[in-house]
Amino acid sequence: MDSSAPSGFDVLVVGGGPAGMAAAVRAADCGVRVGLVDDNFALGGQIWRDDSDGGLSSEFSRWRELLSMAQVTTLCAKRIFDLCEKGVLSAEGSDGVRELRYENLVIATGARERFLPFPGWTLPNVMGAGGLQAMVKAGLPICGKRVVVAGTGPLLLAVAAYLRRHGAEIPIICEQASWSSLVQFSLALFSQPAKIVQAWQLKSQLSGVRLAANSWVTAVYGRDVLESLTISCSGQSQTIPCDYLACGFHLVANTELAVLLGCGIDAGFVQVDEFQQTTVPQVFCAGEPTGIGGVELSIVEGQIAGLAAAGRTSEARKLFGKRRRAERFAGALDRAFRLRPELARLPSAETIVCRCEDVTYSRLQRHTSWRAAKLQTRCGMGPCQGRICGPATEFLFRWRTDSVRPPIFPVRVESLAASPSPEEPQAVTGGAR
């Protein structure tokens, strides 16, 4: 969308993934002015990122078609980085800074991969599972490469299947969860017929690939690039030569914008009521920022948020039953893939935890809080602003990160100068979702 596009909306949706697309469509159905802004060049989020082999989700195709028919102003490649004043957000794009005004806001900023440090994890070719998949979609040649996939969560299987379709050799998939947890999770799928179909498709695509539960990477080795790694598999150590490691420990909610706006946060997720409204009036939240629950839950939460933001609470209420069913799957997901304590003992004294500032595990051990470590070591003060090391230290040391300050993403100096910030609202913590 060009710079002549309107910048004032009755409902502004931030995030163009499943929840954001659903929220925008349903709000537009109510006849209000709707804007949808996303920092990627195309909608779909990480889960519906386009690929070259025609493997687009039919659900994505459906919502993309609905969005194309709706009266929604779409602003892609624009990143929200600041709150100018109440009801006004600053967004940076290649054409400069835009002020986006809204009466009601829907936050649908999704989630990112969680990374945990272990010896050698900073070597080249050690990547996030979703990150490696995205690079292959962008053209990275993977055919004939040996790729170990490790970590936890259903994303591992989806990534492994995708890489295998593109010619990668997958010697093993290491899942840190136990076999009993995986069995319990499989039983939960029986209430989700569509997910059973997806599971069987993945099983077929990964035929012959070893899936090892109770397994995780303990260290990786290589002179200038990854050459091999060691895994702990049910207590037994094994070394595997490989070209890439695709590693991710489930997901972390992107809550930075919600915190900047003063929304209540509980256990790392945005607090919402039955209509997906946050603790801040006229600010709604849907999808992974309210709890990691998968595409189906994101879509139904997005619809409820979009309808409620447009004032159609009676229509939104009709979707409550569908949301409850999707939440049962989300609960099973959380129970099955909860991180085991052994993972917190993987870093050595010299293992780097904060990659931006080269802060080692031993330096962080001297401190008792995120704030103290940040002041003394600059942990979390690099370009990623704690998005990688923050969740890692929360798991390793049980630290809680401090308040978010603008800009919530790195921006050009001229963009920051063009966006004066008000006094920061204070985030509310505690309480039930």
C-alpha positions in Angstrom: 0.0 0.0 0.0 1.4 3.4 -0.9 1.8 6.4 1.3 -1.5 7.9 0.2 -3.3 5.1 2.1 -5.5 6.3 5.1 -3.9 6.3 8.5 -7.0 6.6 10.7 -9.0 3.5 11.6 -11.9 2.4 13.7 -10.1 -0.9 14.2 -6.3 -1.3 13.6 -4.9 -4.8 13.7 -1.2 -5.3 14.3 0.1 -8.6 12.9 -0.8 -10.3 9.6 -0.7 -13.9 10.8 -3.8 -16.2 11.3 -5.2 -14.2 14.2 -4.6 -10.8 12.6 -6.1 -11.8 9.3 -9.2 -13.3 11.0 -9.6 -10.2 13.2 -9.4 -7.8 10.2 -11.9 -9.8 8.1 -14.5 -10.0 10.9 -14.1 -6.4 11.8 -14.5 -5.3 8.2 -17.6 -7.5 7.9 -19.1 -5.1 10.5 -18.7 -2.1 8.1 -16.0 -0.2 10.1 -12.8 1.2 8.8 -10.1 -1.4 9.3 -6.3 -1.3 8.9 -4.0 -4.3 9.0 -0.3 -3.7 9.5 2.5 -6.2 9.4 6.3 -6.0 9.3 6.7 -8.7 6.6 6.3 -8.0 2.9 3.4 -10.4 2.6 0.7 -11.6 5.0 0.5 -15.0 6.6 2.9 -14.7 9.5 5.6 -17.3 10.2 3.2 -20.2 10.1 1.7 -19.3 6.7 4.9 -18.0 5.1 4.7 -18.7 1.4 6.8 -21.3 -0.2 7.8 -22.4 -3.7 6.5 -25.9 -3.8 2.8 -25.1 -3.6 2.4 -26.3 -0.1 0.2 -23.4 1.1 -2.4 -24.2 3.7 -6.0 -24.4 2.4 -7.0 -22.4 5.6 -4.5 -19.7 4.6 -6.0 -19.6 1.1 -9.4 -19.2 2.5 -8.6 -16.3 4.8 -6.5 -14.6 2.1 -9.5 -14.8 -0.2 -11.8 -13.4 2.4 -9.3 -10.6 3.2 -9.0 -9.7 -0.5 -12.8 -9.2 -0.7 -13.0 -7.2 2.5 -12.6 -3.5 2.9 -9.3 -3.6 4.7 -6.4 -1.2 4.3 -3.3 -3.5 4.3 0.0 -2.0 5.2 2.9 -4.5 4.8 6.6 -4.0 5.5 5.8 -1.5 8.2 7.0 -2.2 11.8 5.3 -0.7 14.8 8.0 0.7 17.1 6.5 3.3 19.4 3.4 4.8 21.0 3.2 8.5 20.1 0.1 9.2 22.2 -3.1 7.4 23.2 -4.6 6.0 20.0 -1.6 6.7 17.8 1.2 4.3 16.9 4.4 4.9 15.0 5.3 2.6 12.1 8.6 2.6 10.2 8.8 1.5 6.6 11.0 2.1 3.6 9.0 5.3 2.9 9.6 6.7 6.4 7.5 6.9 9.5 3.7 6.7 9.5 1.4 7.6 12.4 -1.4 5.1 12.6 -4.5 6.4 14.5 -7.1 4.0 15.9 -10.2 3.9 18.0 -9.8 0.2 18.8 -6.6 -1.9 18.5 -6.2 -5.6 18.0 -2.7 -7.0 18.9 -2.0 -10.2 17.0 1.8 -10.1 17.0 2.3 -13.9 17.2 5.3 -15.7 18.7 8.9 -16.5 18.0 11.1 -19.5 18.6 12.7 -20.1 22.0 16.4 -20.7 22.0 18.4 -22.3 24.8 22.2 -22.1 25.0 24.5 -25.1 25.0 28.2 -25.4 24.2 28.8 -24.5 20.6 25.3 -23.2 19.8 26.8 -20.0 18.3 28.6 -21.9 15.5 27.6 -21.1 12.0 24.9 -23.5 10.6 23.3 -23.9 14.1 19.9 -22.3 13.4 16.4 -22.1 14.7 14.1 -24.8 13.2 11.7 -22.2 11.8 14.6 -20.0 10.8 16.3 -22.7 8.7 12.9 -23.5 7.1 12.5 -19.8 6.3 16.0 -19.6 4.7 15.3 -22.7 2.6 12.0 -21.0 1.4 14.1 -18.0 0.5 16.5 -20.1 -1.6 19.1 -21.7 0.7 20.2 -25.0 -1.0 19.6 -27.9 1.4 19.5 -30.8 -1.0 22.0 -33.5 0.1 22.8 -31.8 3.4 22.6 -33.7 6.7 20.3 -31.9 9.1 19.6 -32.8 12.7 16.3 -31.5 14.0 16.1 -31.0 17.7 14.3 -29.3 20.5 10.6 -29.7 21.4 7.1 -29.2 20.0 5.2 -30.1 16.8 7.1 -27.5 14.8 10.0 -30.0 14.7 8.1 -32.5 12.7 6.7 -29.9 10.3 10.2 -28.5 9.7 11.8 -31.9 9.2 9.1 -32.9 6.7 9.6 -29.6 4.8 13.4 -30.0 4.7 13.1 -33.6 3.6 10.8 -32.6 0.7 13.6 -30.3 -0.4 16.2 -33.0 -0.5 17.7 -32.8 3.0 18.8 -36.0 4.8 17.4 -36.1 8.3 19.4 -38.6 10.4 17.3 -38.0 13.6 14.7 -35.8 15.2 15.5 -35.2 18.9 12.5 -34.4 21.0 13.2 -33.5 24.7 9.7 -34.6 25.8 9.2 -38.2 27.1 7.4 -40.9 25.2 4.7 -40.9 27.8 4.1 -37.2 27.2 4.0 -37.7 23.5 1.5 -40.6 23.9 -0.8 -38.4 26.0 -0.5 -35.6 23.4 -1.4 -38.0 20.6 -4.5 -39.1 22.5 -5.6 -35.4 22.7 -5.6 -35.3 18.9 -8.6 -37.6 18.7 -10.8 -34.6 19.5 -9.2 -32.7 16.6 -9.9 -34.7 13.4 -8.1 -32.1 11.2 -5.0 -32.5 13.4 -5.1 -36.3 13.1 -5.0 -35.9 9.3 -2.0 -33.6 9.6 -0.2 -36.0 12.0 -0.7 -38.9 9.6 0.6 -36.8 6.7 3.7 -35.9 8.6 4.2 -39.5 9.6 4.1 -40.5 6.0 6.5 -37.8 4.9 8.9 -38.7 7.6 8.8 -42.5 7.0 12.2 -44.0 7.9 13.4 -41.0 9.9 14.3 -41.8 13.5 12.2 -39.9 16.1 14.0 -40.0 19.5 12.1 -38.9 22.6 13.9 -38.1 25.9 16.7 -36.7 23.6 18.4 -33.4 23.3 21.6 -31.8 21.9 24.3 -31.4 24.6 27.1 -29.8 22.5 28.0 -29.1 18.9 31.5 -29.1 17.4 33.3 -27.6 14.4 36.4 -25.6 13.5 34.7 -22.7 11.6 31.3 -24.2 11.0 29.1 -27.0 12.4 30.6 -30.4 11.7 29.1 -32.7 14.3 27.1 -32.7 17.5 26.5 -34.9 20.6 23.1 -35.8 21.8 21.8 -37.4 25.0 19.3 -40.0 24.0 17.5 -41.7 27.0 20.7 -41.1 29.0 23.1 -42.4 26.4 25.6 -40.1 24.6 25.8 -40.3 20.8 27.9 -38.2 18.3 26.4 -37.5 14.9 28.1 -35.8 11.9 25.9 -33.2 10.3 25.9 -30.0 8.1 23.0 -28.2 9.9 21.3 -28.2 13.3 17.7 -27.0 13.2 16.9 -26.4 16.9 14.0 -24.8 18.7 12.4 -25.2 22.1 8.8 -24.3 21.4 7.6 -20.7 21.2 7.7 -17.4 23.1 4.9 -14.9 22.8 5.7 -11.5 21.2 4.3 -9.3 24.0 6.4 -6.1 23.5 3.7 -3.9 22.0 1.2 -5.1 24.6 3.6 -4.2 27.5 4.4 -0.8 25.9 0.7 -0.1 25.9 0.4 -1.0 29.6 -1.6 -4.3 29.1 -1.5 -6.8 32.0 0.8 -9.7 31.6 0.6 -13.0 33.5 3.1 -15.8 33.2 4.5 -14.3 30.0 1.1 -13.9 28.2 -1.3 -11.0 27.7 -4.3 -11.0 30.0 -7.6 -10.9 28.2 -11.3 -11.3 29.1 -13.9 -13.4 27.3 -14.0 -10.9 24.4 -10.2 -10.9 24.0 -10.0 -7.4 25.6 -6.9 -6.6 27.5 -6.7 -4.7 30.8 -6.4 -1.5 28.7 -9.8 -0.4 27.4 -10.3 -0.6 23.6 -7.1 -2.7 23.2 -7.7 -6.4 22.3 -5.3 -9.3 21.8 -5.6 -12.6 20.0 -3.4 -15.5 19.0 -0.1 -16.6 20.5 0.4 -13.5 22.7 -2.5 -14.7 24.9 -1.1 -18.3 25.1 0.6 -20.7 22.7 -2.3 -22.7 21.2 -1.8 -23.2 17.4 -3.5 -22.0 14.3 -7.1 -23.0 15.1 -7.2 -21.2 18.4 -5.5 -18.1 16.9 -8.1 -17.9 14.2 -11.1 -18.2 16.5 -9.6 -15.7 19.0 -8.9 -13.3 16.1 -12.5 -13.5 15.0 -13.8 -12.8 18.5 -11.4 -9.9 18.9 -12.3 -8.4 15.5 -16.0 -8.6 16.2 -15.7 -7.3 19.7 -13.5 -4.4 18.6 -16.2 -3.5 16.1 -18.9 -3.6 18.7 -20.5 -6.9 17.8 -20.2 -8.7 21.1 -23.3 -10.8 20.5 -21.8 -12.3 17.3 -18.5 -12.8 19.1 -20.2 -14.7 21.8 -21.3 -17.3 19.3 -17.7 -18.4 18.9 -17.0 -19.0 22.6 -17.7 -22.8 22.3 -15.4 -23.2 19.4 -12.7 -21.4 21.3 -13.2 -23.7 24.3 -12.6 -26.7 22.1 -9.4 -25.2 20.7 -8.2 -24.3 24.2 -8.3 -28.0 25.2 -5.7 -28.7 22.5 -3.6 -25.8 23.7 -3.6 -27.2 27.2 -2.4 -30.6 25.9 0.3 -28.8 23.9 1.6 -27.1 27.0 1.6 -30.2 29.2 3.3 -32.4 26.6 6.2 -30.1 25.7 7.0 -28.4 29.0 10.8 -28.0 29.2 12.6 -30.5 31.4 15.0 -29.2 34.1 18.0 -31.0 32.6 18.1 -28.4 29.8 19.0 -25.7 32.3 22.2 -27.6 33.1 23.6 -27.7 29.5 25.6 -24.4 29.4 29.3 -24.5 30.4 30.9 -21.6 32.2 32.1 -20.2 28.8 28.9 -20.8 26.9 27.6 -17.5 25.5 24.1 -16.7 26.5 23.7 -13.2 25.1 24.9 -13.3 21.6 24.6 -9.6 20.9 26.9 -8.6 23.7 29.0 -11.9 24.1 27.9 -12.4 27.7 28.8 -15.8 29.0 26.9 -18.1 31.4 29.5 -17.7 34.2 29.2 -13.8 34.1 25.4 -14.1 34.5 25.7 -16.6 37.4 27.1 -13.8 39.5 23.8 -11.9 39.5 20.4 -12.5 41.0 18.1 -10.6 38.6 17.6 -9.6 35.0 18.0 -5.9 35.9 21.3 -6.5 37.7 22.7 -8.6 34.9 21.7 -6.1 32.4 23.3 -3.2 34.3 26.6 -5.1 34.9 27.0 -7.1 31.7 24.8 -5.4 29.1 22.9 -8.7 28.6 19.8 -7.9 26.6 21.0 -4.5 25.4 22.1 -5.5 21.9 20.2 -5.3 18.6 17.7 -8.1 19.6 16.8 -6.2 22.8 16.7 -9.4 24.8 14.4 -11.4 22.5 16.8 -14.3 22.5 18.6 -14.1 25.8 15.6 -12.9 27.8 13.5 -16.1 27.5 16.8 -18.1 27.9 17.6 -16.4 31.2 14.1 -16.8 32.4 14.4 -20.5 32.0 18.0 -20.8 33.2 17.7 -18.5 36.2 14.0 -17.9 36.7 14.5 -14.2 36.0 11.7 -11.9 34.9 12.5 -9.3 32.3 11.8 -5.6 33.1 9.5 -3.2 31.4 9.7 -2.5 27.6 10.8 0.9 26.4 10.5 2.4 22.9 11.6 1.7 20.3 10.5 -1.9 20.7 12.4 -2.8 17.5 15.6 -1.3 16.2 14.8 1.6 13.9 16.7 4.4 12.1 17.7 7.4 14.2 15.6 9.7 12.0 12.6 7.5 12.6 13.0 7.7 16.3 13.5 11.5 16.2 10.3 11.8 14.2 8.3 9.9 16.8 8.2 11.6 20.3 7.1 9.2 23.0 4.8 10.0 25.9 5.4 8.8 29.4 5.5 5.1 29.4 2.4 3.3 30.8 3.2 0.8 33.5 2.5 -2.9 32.7 0.3 -4.7 35.2 1.4 -8.2 36.2 -0.3 -11.0 38.0 -3.8 -12.2 38.1 -5.6 -14.8 35.9 -6.1 -14.8 32.2 
